[in-house]
Amino acid sequence: MNTLREIAYGTYLGPFPMIALVGFVAYGLFFATALVTGLKRWVPAFRRVSVRTHRLMAMVALLVATFHLLLGISAYV
């Protein structure tokens, strides 16, 4: 857990620690996944996006969010 803690709070890219950047990426992936489904009615380009692509985006978002969770828990264990 010390290694994860060092990665989470010891690595800075710009003004944010790594845990914040991974959180931003996770939020962006979840938001993009929701937009793909929500905008299908109004944007014709999104109508061609398959359910498989949507599921893949959701799985990647869950993996990134799980890594974000592990980084957060490492600070307390």
Number of C-alpha atoms within 10 A of each C-alpha: 13 10 10 17 19 14 16 23 17 13 13 14 10 8 8 11 15 20 23 18 17 19 19 15 16 21 15 13 20 19 13 16 20 14 12 19 15 12 13 14 11 9 11 10 11 15 13 9 13 11 10 9 12 15 12 12 17 18 15 15 21 15 12 20 20 15 17 21 14 16 24 18 14 17 14 8 8
